[in-house]
Amino acid sequence: MSPKRTAAKLFRLFPKLKQPLALAILVLCFGAAIFWFSAVRSWRPVHEIEPPSIADDTARAEACRYRRALDGRCVAALAETAEPVVAVMIENHPEARPLSGLAQAAVVYEAPVEANITRFLAIYPLNQPVSKAGPVRSARPYYLDWVEEYGQPLYMHVGGSPAALDGVRERGILSINEFYRDWYFWRGRERRAPHNNYTSRDLWERAYNDYGQGAAVLSSSTWQFTDEPACEADCVRTVTASFLPPVYEAIWEYSTTTGRYARYQAGEPHRDEDGTAIMADTVIVERVTKRVLDSTGRLELGTMGGGEALIFRDGRLRAGRWSKTEPGKRTEWLDESGQPIPLRAGVIWVEVVPSDGRVNYE
């Protein structure tokens, strides 16, 4: 039936309705029907989209021909794969929060010190823009084992335990100790000592120019990286690393939207002082042995040898073992066959959890 005949019939049924108006209504109805029919025929479910081809994978690999040894990020030239880095000791005491500059670090190690208070070793490219990093605190011996994995980085700290300071001298670490070189740090007025010591890129670049010229840099790495797609279902969405006191419990929440992990601490989103959220692309849990050394509560953590490791990336868990066979060698993350477990390039966090700590994931 044509629109005109339908309009005439509609006009006879509703004589008060003006004929032009009736015709307009019918035209709109026919148009809507045609649009709906076309939309239904053109719709295809998302799961019917073809997966990337081998050519796509090859293109991605060629697009990332060079990776930075530090964290696997793509760089434009071979010369950029090896560059100097700086290691900064950052505390995590409640009176020091919120912290500064932690979100800009490329690699972060979290491990307990006395009373199971955790402390961070934050690794930055030397030229990473950081206007404020800290509060900077004292050294401990087991952090030196990780510092040495990055060539001869600047090690920014404020004093240290006797064993740590002995280790700094014996190992030839490029120590920038605030006790003796305070011009590379400053004391903020917003907090009381010792929770108010900070440094920055401008200051550590000056220190590197003064003391680091010719120092060895991390030029290659046994760490492997992957561009595997993120999980879409059955993802491991929450990782919890407990260092006994609840105030130091670290929770990582995976987002399928961003493909990254957001850090929570003390039940709240963990943010730097400037409001930047702490995020990671790979979260590694490394289980280690622990021994209390003295009445002060100083610890010995088993950072050499090997142990259980859990690698979380792309919403997936890969269980394996960590292995560090000699000083200066980078810790490896290996599967049951002894092959490296690939990481997601970008920000990498290592949660070093002693045997009396707890790890949960779901």
C-alpha positions as a Markdown table, in Angstrom:
| # | Residue | x | y | z |
|---|---|---|---|---|
| 1 | Met | 0.0 | 0.0 | 0.0 |
| 2 | Ser | 1.4 | 3.4 | -1.0 |
| 3 | Pro | 1.9 | 6.2 | 1.5 |
| 4 | Lys | -0.8 | 8.3 | -0.2 |
| 5 | Arg | -3.4 | 5.5 | 0.1 |
| 6 | Thr | -2.4 | 4.8 | 3.7 |
| 7 | Ala | -2.7 | 8.5 | 4.5 |
| 8 | Ala | -6.2 | 8.6 | 2.9 |
| 9 | Lys | -7.3 | 5.7 | 4.9 |
| 10 | Leu | -5.9 | 7.3 | 8.1 |
| 11 | Phe | -7.8 | 10.5 | 7.2 |
| 12 | Arg | -11.1 | 8.6 | 6.9 |
| 13 | Leu | -10.6 | 7.0 | 10.2 |
| 14 | Phe | -9.6 | 10.3 | 11.8 |
| 15 | Pro | -11.5 | 13.0 | 9.9 |
| 16 | Lys | -10.2 | 15.8 | 12.1 |
| 17 | Leu | -6.6 | 15.0 | 11.2 |
| 18 | Lys | -5.3 | 17.2 | 8.4 |
| 19 | Gln | -4.3 | 15.2 | 5.3 |
| 20 | Pro | -0.8 | 16.8 | 4.9 |
| 21 | Leu | 0.0 | 16.0 | 8.5 |
| 22 | Ala | -1.1 | 12.4 | 8.1 |
| 23 | Leu | 1.0 | 12.0 | 5.0 |
| 24 | Ala | 4.1 | 13.4 | 6.9 |
| 25 | Ile | 3.6 | 10.9 | 9.7 |
| 26 | Leu | 3.4 | 8.0 | 7.2 |
| 27 | Val | 6.6 | 9.1 | 5.5 |
| 28 | Leu | 8.5 | 9.3 | 8.8 |
| 29 | Cys | 7.3 | 5.8 | 9.7 |
| 30 | Phe | 8.4 | 4.3 | 6.4 |
| 31 | Gly | 11.8 | 6.0 | 6.8 |
| 32 | Ala | 12.3 | 4.7 | 10.3 |
| 33 | Ala | 11.4 | 1.2 | 9.1 |
| 34 | Ile | 13.9 | 1.3 | 6.3 |
| 35 | Phe | 16.7 | 2.6 | 8.7 |
| 36 | Trp | 16.0 | -0.2 | 11.2 |
| 37 | Phe | 16.1 | -2.9 | 8.5 |
| 38 | Ser | 19.4 | -1.6 | 7.2 |
| 39 | Ala | 20.9 | -1.4 | 10.6 |
| 40 | Val | 19.9 | -5.0 | 11.5 |
| 41 | Arg | 21.4 | -6.4 | 8.3 |
| 42 | Ser | 24.7 | -4.5 | 8.8 |
| 43 | Trp | 25.2 | -5.5 | 12.4 |
| 44 | Arg | 27.8 | -8.1 | 13.2 |
| 45 | Pro | 28.7 | -9.4 | 16.7 |
| 46 | Val | 32.1 | -8.3 | 18.1 |
| 47 | His | 33.5 | -11.8 | 18.3 |
| 48 | Glu | 33.2 | -12.2 | 14.5 |
| 49 | Ile | 36.0 | -9.6 | 13.9 |
| 50 | Glu | 39.0 | -11.4 | 12.4 |
| 51 | Pro | 42.1 | -11.7 | 14.7 |
| 52 | Pro | 45.2 | -9.8 | 13.7 |
| 53 | Ser | 47.1 | -11.4 | 10.9 |
| 54 | Ile | 50.7 | -12.6 | 11.0 |
| 55 | Ala | 51.5 | -9.5 | 9.0 |
| 56 | Asp | 50.1 | -7.3 | 11.8 |
| 57 | Asp | 52.3 | -9.1 | 14.3 |
| 58 | Thr | 55.3 | -8.6 | 12.1 |
| 59 | Ala | 54.5 | -4.9 | 11.7 |
| 60 | Arg | 54.3 | -4.5 | 15.5 |
| 61 | Ala | 57.7 | -6.2 | 16.0 |
| 62 | Glu | 59.3 | -4.0 | 13.3 |
| 63 | Ala | 57.7 | -0.9 | 14.9 |
| 64 | Cys | 59.5 | -1.8 | 18.2 |
| 65 | Arg | 62.8 | -2.8 | 16.7 |
| 66 | Tyr | 64.8 | -1.5 | 19.7 |
| 67 | Arg | 63.8 | -1.9 | 23.4 |
| 68 | Arg | 65.3 | 0.0 | 26.3 |
| 69 | Ala | 67.2 | -2.5 | 28.5 |
| 70 | Leu | 65.8 | -0.9 | 31.7 |
| 71 | Asp | 62.1 | -1.6 | 31.2 |
| 72 | Gly | 61.5 | -2.8 | 27.6 |
| 73 | Arg | 60.0 | 0.4 | 26.3 |
| 74 | Cys | 60.4 | 1.0 | 22.6 |
| 75 | Val | 63.1 | 3.5 | 21.6 |
| 76 | Ala | 64.0 | 4.9 | 18.2 |
| 77 | Ala | 67.7 | 3.9 | 18.0 |
| 78 | Leu | 70.1 | 1.3 | 19.3 |
| 79 | Ala | 72.0 | 4.0 | 21.2 |
| 80 | Glu | 68.9 | 4.7 | 23.3 |
| 81 | Thr | 68.7 | 1.1 | 24.6 |
| 82 | Ala | 71.4 | 1.7 | 27.1 |
| 83 | Glu | 71.4 | 4.8 | 29.2 |
| 84 | Pro | 72.4 | 5.8 | 32.7 |
| 85 | Val | 70.0 | 5.4 | 35.6 |
| 86 | Val | 69.6 | 6.6 | 39.1 |
| 87 | Ala | 68.4 | 4.6 | 42.1 |
| 88 | Val | 66.6 | 6.5 | 44.9 |
| 89 | Met | 65.7 | 5.1 | 48.4 |
| 90 | Ile | 62.2 | 6.3 | 49.2 |
| 91 | Glu | 60.5 | 5.7 | 52.5 |
| 92 | Asn | 56.9 | 4.5 | 53.1 |
| 93 | His | 56.3 | 5.5 | 56.7 |
| 94 | Pro | 52.8 | 6.9 | 57.3 |
| 95 | Glu | 54.3 | 10.2 | 58.4 |
| 96 | Ala | 56.1 | 10.5 | 55.0 |
| 97 | Arg | 52.9 | 10.2 | 53.0 |
| 98 | Pro | 52.0 | 11.2 | 50.4 |
| 99 | Leu | 55.2 | 10.4 | 48.6 |
| 100 | Ser | 56.7 | 12.2 | 45.7 |
| 101 | Gly | 58.0 | 11.1 | 42.3 |
| 102 | Leu | 57.2 | 7.4 | 42.7 |
| 103 | Ala | 54.8 | 7.4 | 39.8 |
| 104 | Gln | 57.6 | 8.5 | 37.4 |
| 105 | Ala | 59.9 | 5.5 | 38.3 |
| 106 | Ala | 60.6 | 2.9 | 35.6 |
| 107 | Val | 61.2 | 0.0 | 38.1 |
| 108 | Val | 60.3 | -0.1 | 41.8 |
| 109 | Tyr | 61.3 | -2.6 | 44.4 |
| 110 | Glu | 59.3 | -2.7 | 47.7 |
| 111 | Ala | 60.8 | -4.6 | 50.6 |
| 112 | Pro | 60.5 | -4.4 | 54.4 |
| 113 | Val | 63.0 | -2.9 | 56.8 |
| 114 | Glu | 62.8 | -2.8 | 60.6 |
| 115 | Ala | 59.4 | -3.4 | 62.1 |
| 116 | Asn | 58.2 | -4.6 | 58.6 |
| 117 | Ile | 58.0 | -0.9 | 57.5 |
| 118 | Thr | 58.4 | -1.1 | 53.7 |
| 119 | Arg | 60.8 | 1.0 | 51.7 |
| 120 | Phe | 61.1 | 1.6 | 48.0 |
| 121 | Leu | 64.0 | 1.4 | 45.7 |
| 122 | Ala | 62.9 | 3.5 | 42.7 |
| 123 | Ile | 64.9 | 3.3 | 39.5 |
| 124 | Tyr | 64.7 | 6.2 | 37.0 |
| 125 | Pro | 66.4 | 6.9 | 33.7 |
| 126 | Leu | 68.8 | 9.7 | 34.5 |
| 127 | Asn | 66.9 | 12.1 | 32.2 |
| 128 | Gln | 63.4 | 11.2 | 33.5 |
| 129 | Pro | 61.6 | 14.5 | 34.3 |
| 130 | Val | 61.1 | 14.4 | 38.1 |
| 131 | Ser | 60.7 | 17.7 | 40.0 |
| 132 | Lys | 60.5 | 16.1 | 43.5 |
| 133 | Ala | 61.4 | 12.5 | 44.6 |
| 134 | Gly | 61.2 | 11.3 | 48.2 |
| 135 | Pro | 61.3 | 11.5 | 51.1 |
| 136 | Val | 64.7 | 9.9 | 50.7 |
| 137 | Arg | 65.8 | 7.6 | 53.4 |
| 138 | Ser | 68.7 | 5.3 | 54.5 |
| 139 | Ala | 70.3 | 2.3 | 52.8 |
| 140 | Arg | 70.0 | -1.4 | 53.6 |
| 141 | Pro | 72.4 | -4.1 | 52.4 |
| 142 | Tyr | 69.8 | -6.1 | 50.3 |
| 143 | Tyr | 68.9 | -3.1 | 48.3 |
| 144 | Leu | 72.5 | -2.9 | 47.1 |
| 145 | Asp | 71.9 | -6.3 | 45.4 |
| 146 | Trp | 69.3 | -4.7 | 43.2 |
| 147 | Val | 71.2 | -1.5 | 42.7 |
| 148 | Glu | 74.1 | -3.5 | 41.2 |
| 149 | Glu | 71.8 | -5.0 | 38.6 |
| 150 | Tyr | 71.7 | -1.7 | 36.7 |
| 151 | Gly | 75.4 | -1.2 | 36.0 |
| 152 | Gln | 76.8 | 1.6 | 38.1 |
| 153 | Pro | 73.8 | 3.9 | 38.8 |
| 154 | Leu | 73.9 | 6.8 | 41.1 |
| 155 | Tyr | 72.5 | 5.6 | 44.5 |
| 156 | Met | 70.7 | 8.5 | 46.3 |
| 157 | His | 70.3 | 7.8 | 50.0 |
| 158 | Val | 70.5 | 9.4 | 53.5 |
| 159 | Gly | 73.0 | 7.4 | 55.5 |
| 160 | Gly | 72.3 | 3.7 | 56.1 |
| 161 | Ser | 72.8 | 0.8 | 58.4 |
| 162 | Pro | 76.5 | -0.1 | 59.2 |
| 163 | Ala | 76.3 | -3.2 | 56.9 |
| 164 | Ala | 74.9 | -1.1 | 54.1 |
| 165 | Leu | 77.5 | 1.6 | 54.3 |
| 166 | Asp | 80.2 | -1.0 | 54.4 |
| 167 | Gly | 78.7 | -2.6 | 51.3 |
| 168 | Val | 78.6 | 0.7 | 49.5 |
| 169 | Arg | 82.3 | 1.1 | 50.0 |
| 170 | Glu | 83.3 | -2.5 | 49.3 |
| 171 | Arg | 81.2 | -2.7 | 46.1 |
| 172 | Gly | 82.3 | 0.6 | 44.7 |
| 173 | Ile | 78.7 | 1.9 | 44.4 |
| 174 | Leu | 78.3 | 5.5 | 43.2 |
| 175 | Ser | 76.9 | 6.6 | 46.5 |
| 176 | Ile | 75.3 | 10.1 | 46.8 |
| 177 | Asn | 74.9 | 10.1 | 50.5 |
| 178 | Glu | 73.1 | 13.2 | 51.9 |
| 179 | Phe | 75.3 | 13.0 | 55.0 |
| 180 | Tyr | 78.3 | 14.1 | 52.9 |
| 181 | Arg | 76.8 | 15.6 | 49.7 |
| 182 | Asp | 73.8 | 17.4 | 50.9 |
| 183 | Trp | 73.8 | 19.9 | 48.0 |
| 184 | Tyr | 72.1 | 17.2 | 45.9 |
| 185 | Phe | 69.1 | 17.2 | 48.3 |
| 186 | Trp | 66.9 | 19.6 | 50.1 |
| 187 | Arg | 64.8 | 19.6 | 53.3 |
| 188 | Gly | 61.2 | 20.5 | 52.9 |
| 189 | Arg | 59.4 | 22.6 | 55.6 |
| 190 | Glu | 56.1 | 20.8 | 55.4 |
| 191 | Arg | 57.3 | 17.8 | 57.4 |
| 192 | Arg | 59.6 | 17.2 | 60.3 |
| 193 | Ala | 62.9 | 15.2 | 59.9 |
| 194 | Pro | 63.6 | 12.5 | 58.9 |
| 195 | His | 60.5 | 12.5 | 56.6 |
| 196 | Asn | 61.4 | 15.7 | 54.7 |
| 197 | Asn | 64.4 | 15.0 | 52.5 |
| 198 | Tyr | 64.0 | 15.2 | 48.7 |
| 199 | Thr | 65.9 | 15.2 | 45.5 |
| 200 | Ser | 65.1 | 15.8 | 41.8 |
| 201 | Arg | 66.3 | 15.2 | 38.3 |
| 202 | Asp | 68.1 | 18.5 | 38.1 |
| 203 | Leu | 70.1 | 17.6 | 41.3 |
| 204 | Trp | 70.9 | 14.0 | 40.4 |
| 205 | Glu | 72.0 | 15.0 | 36.8 |
| 206 | Arg | 74.4 | 17.5 | 38.5 |
| 207 | Ala | 75.6 | 14.7 | 40.7 |
| 208 | Tyr | 76.1 | 12.4 | 37.7 |
| 209 | Asn | 78.1 | 15.1 | 35.9 |
| 210 | Asp | 80.3 | 15.4 | 39.0 |
| 211 | Tyr | 80.8 | 11.7 | 39.8 |
| 212 | Gly | 79.3 | 9.4 | 37.2 |
| 213 | Gln | 81.1 | 10.2 | 34.0 |
| 214 | Gly | 82.4 | 6.9 | 32.6 |
| 215 | Ala | 80.3 | 4.7 | 34.9 |
| 216 | Ala | 79.0 | 1.4 | 33.5 |
| 217 | Val | 75.4 | 1.5 | 32.2 |
| 218 | Leu | 72.8 | -1.3 | 31.8 |
| 219 | Ser | 73.4 | -2.1 | 28.1 |
| 220 | Ser | 71.6 | -5.4 | 27.8 |
| 221 | Ser | 69.1 | -7.5 | 29.8 |
| 222 | Thr | 68.0 | -11.1 | 30.2 |
| 223 | Trp | 64.5 | -9.8 | 30.8 |
| 224 | Gln | 62.1 | -10.7 | 27.9 |
| 225 | Phe | 59.1 | -8.6 | 26.9 |
| 226 | Thr | 55.9 | -9.4 | 25.0 |
| 227 | Asp | 53.0 | -7.6 | 23.3 |
| 228 | Glu | 50.5 | -10.4 | 23.9 |
| 229 | Pro | 46.9 | -9.1 | 24.0 |
| 230 | Ala | 45.4 | -8.5 | 27.4 |
| 231 | Cys | 42.9 | -11.0 | 28.9 |
| 232 | Glu | 39.2 | -10.5 | 28.1 |
| 233 | Ala | 37.7 | -13.1 | 30.5 |
| 234 | Asp | 38.8 | -15.0 | 33.6 |
| 235 | Cys | 41.3 | -12.3 | 34.4 |
| 236 | Val | 43.2 | -12.1 | 37.7 |
| 237 | Arg | 41.9 | -8.7 | 38.8 |
| 238 | Thr | 43.3 | -8.3 | 42.3 |
| 239 | Val | 46.7 | -9.0 | 43.7 |
| 240 | Thr | 47.4 | -8.4 | 47.4 |
| 241 | Ala | 50.9 | -8.4 | 49.0 |
| 242 | Ser | 50.8 | -8.2 | 52.8 |
| 243 | Phe | 53.8 | -7.2 | 54.9 |
| 244 | Leu | 52.0 | -7.9 | 58.1 |
| 245 | Pro | 51.1 | -4.4 | 59.3 |
| 246 | Pro | 47.8 | -3.5 | 57.4 |
| 247 | Val | 49.1 | 0.0 | 56.8 |
| 248 | Tyr | 51.7 | -1.5 | 54.4 |
| 249 | Glu | 49.4 | -3.9 | 52.6 |
| 250 | Ala | 49.8 | -3.4 | 48.8 |
| 251 | Ile | 46.8 | -4.1 | 46.6 |
| 252 | Trp | 47.0 | -4.0 | 42.8 |
| 253 | Glu | 43.7 | -3.8 | 40.8 |
| 254 | Tyr | 43.8 | -4.8 | 37.2 |
| 255 | Ser | 41.7 | -2.7 | 34.7 |
| 256 | Thr | 40.6 | -4.3 | 31.4 |
| 257 | Thr | 40.1 | -0.8 | 30.1 |
| 258 | Thr | 43.7 | 0.4 | 30.5 |
| 259 | Gly | 45.4 | -3.0 | 30.7 |
| 260 | Arg | 47.3 | -1.7 | 33.7 |
| 261 | Tyr | 47.4 | -2.3 | 37.5 |
| 262 | Ala | 46.4 | 0.5 | 39.9 |
| 263 | Arg | 48.0 | 0.4 | 43.3 |
| 264 | Tyr | 46.1 | 0.8 | 46.6 |
| 265 | Gln | 47.6 | 1.3 | 50.0 |
| 266 | Ala | 46.0 | 1.5 | 53.4 |
| 267 | Gly | 42.6 | 0.9 | 51.7 |
| 268 | Glu | 42.9 | 4.0 | 49.4 |
| 269 | Pro | 44.3 | 4.6 | 45.9 |
| 270 | His | 48.0 | 5.2 | 46.1 |
| 271 | Arg | 48.8 | 8.6 | 44.7 |
| 272 | Asp | 51.9 | 10.8 | 44.7 |
| 273 | Glu | 51.7 | 14.2 | 46.4 |
| 274 | Asp | 50.8 | 15.8 | 43.1 |
| 275 | Gly | 47.8 | 13.5 | 42.7 |
| 276 | Thr | 49.4 | 11.2 | 40.1 |
| 277 | Ala | 48.1 | 7.6 | 40.5 |
| 278 | Ile | 50.7 | 4.8 | 41.0 |
| 279 | Met | 50.3 | 2.4 | 38.1 |
| 280 | Ala | 52.2 | -0.6 | 36.8 |
| 281 | Asp | 52.3 | -2.6 | 33.6 |
| 282 | Thr | 53.8 | -5.7 | 35.3 |
| 283 | Val | 53.6 | -6.7 | 38.9 |
| 284 | Ile | 56.1 | -9.3 | 40.2 |
| 285 | Val | 55.8 | -11.0 | 43.6 |
| 286 | Glu | 59.2 | -12.4 | 44.8 |
| 287 | Arg | 59.1 | -14.6 | 47.9 |
| 288 | Val | 62.3 | -14.5 | 49.9 |
| 289 | Thr | 63.7 | -15.8 | 53.2 |
| 290 | Lys | 64.0 | -13.4 | 56.1 |
| 291 | Arg | 66.1 | -13.3 | 59.3 |
| 292 | Val | 66.2 | -10.7 | 62.1 |
| 293 | Leu | 69.8 | -9.7 | 62.7 |
| 294 | Asp | 69.8 | -7.7 | 65.9 |
| 295 | Ser | 67.8 | -6.0 | 68.7 |
| 296 | Thr | 67.1 | -3.0 | 66.4 |
| 297 | Gly | 65.2 | -5.3 | 64.1 |
| 298 | Arg | 67.5 | -5.0 | 61.1 |
| 299 | Leu | 66.8 | -7.7 | 58.5 |
| 300 | Glu | 68.6 | -10.0 | 56.2 |
| 301 | Leu | 66.6 | -10.9 | 53.1 |
| 302 | Gly | 67.6 | -13.8 | 50.9 |
| 303 | Thr | 68.1 | -11.9 | 47.6 |
| 304 | Met | 70.6 | -14.4 | 46.1 |
| 305 | Gly | 69.8 | -17.9 | 44.9 |
| 306 | Gly | 66.1 | -18.4 | 44.0 |
| 307 | Gly | 62.6 | -18.9 | 45.2 |
| 308 | Glu | 58.9 | -18.6 | 44.2 |
| 309 | Ala | 57.8 | -15.9 | 41.9 |
| 310 | Leu | 54.4 | -14.8 | 40.6 |
| 311 | Ile | 54.3 | -12.6 | 37.5 |
| 312 | Phe | 51.1 | -10.6 | 36.8 |
| 313 | Arg | 50.7 | -8.9 | 33.5 |
| 314 | Asp | 47.8 | -8.3 | 31.1 |
| 315 | Gly | 45.4 | -9.7 | 33.8 |
| 316 | Arg | 47.1 | -13.1 | 33.8 |
| 317 | Leu | 49.2 | -14.9 | 36.3 |
| 318 | Arg | 52.4 | -16.8 | 35.4 |
| 319 | Ala | 53.9 | -18.8 | 38.2 |
| 320 | Gly | 57.6 | -19.5 | 38.2 |
| 321 | Arg | 60.8 | -18.9 | 40.1 |
| 322 | Trp | 63.1 | -16.0 | 40.5 |
| 323 | Ser | 66.8 | -16.7 | 40.0 |
| 324 | Lys | 69.9 | -14.6 | 40.9 |
| 325 | Thr | 73.1 | -16.6 | 40.7 |
| 326 | Glu | 75.8 | -14.0 | 41.2 |
| 327 | Pro | 76.2 | -10.4 | 42.3 |
| 328 | Gly | 75.6 | -7.8 | 39.6 |
| 329 | Lys | 73.5 | -10.2 | 37.5 |
| 330 | Arg | 70.0 | -9.2 | 36.9 |
| 331 | Thr | 67.3 | -11.2 | 38.7 |
| 332 | Glu | 65.5 | -13.5 | 36.2 |
| 333 | Trp | 61.9 | -14.7 | 36.2 |
| 334 | Leu | 61.8 | -18.3 | 34.9 |
| 335 | Asp | 59.0 | -20.8 | 34.1 |
| 336 | Glu | 59.1 | -24.5 | 35.1 |
| 337 | Ser | 61.3 | -25.3 | 32.1 |
| 338 | Gly | 63.8 | -22.6 | 33.0 |
| 339 | Gln | 62.8 | -20.2 | 30.2 |
| 340 | Pro | 62.3 | -16.5 | 30.9 |
| 341 | Ile | 58.8 | -15.4 | 31.6 |
| 342 | Pro | 58.1 | -12.4 | 29.3 |
| 343 | Leu | 57.0 | -9.1 | 31.0 |
| 344 | Arg | 54.9 | -6.3 | 29.8 |
| 345 | Ala | 57.1 | -3.4 | 28.8 |
| 346 | Gly | 56.6 | -0.2 | 30.9 |
| 347 | Val | 56.5 | 0.3 | 34.6 |
| 348 | Ile | 57.6 | -2.8 | 36.5 |
| 349 | Trp | 57.0 | -3.3 | 40.3 |
| 350 | Val | 58.7 | -6.0 | 42.3 |
| 351 | Glu | 57.0 | -6.8 | 45.6 |
| 352 | Val | 59.6 | -8.6 | 47.7 |
| 353 | Val | 57.5 | -10.5 | 50.3 |
| 354 | Pro | 59.3 | -12.4 | 53.1 |
| 355 | Ser | 58.2 | -15.9 | 54.2 |
| 356 | Asp | 56.0 | -14.5 | 57.0 |
| 357 | Gly | 54.1 | -12.2 | 54.6 |
| 358 | Arg | 51.0 | -13.2 | 52.6 |
| 359 | Val | 50.1 | -13.1 | 49.0 |
| 360 | Asn | 46.6 | -13.4 | 47.6 |
| 361 | Tyr | 45.1 | -13.0 | 44.2 |
| 362 | Glu | 41.7 | -13.5 | 42.6 |
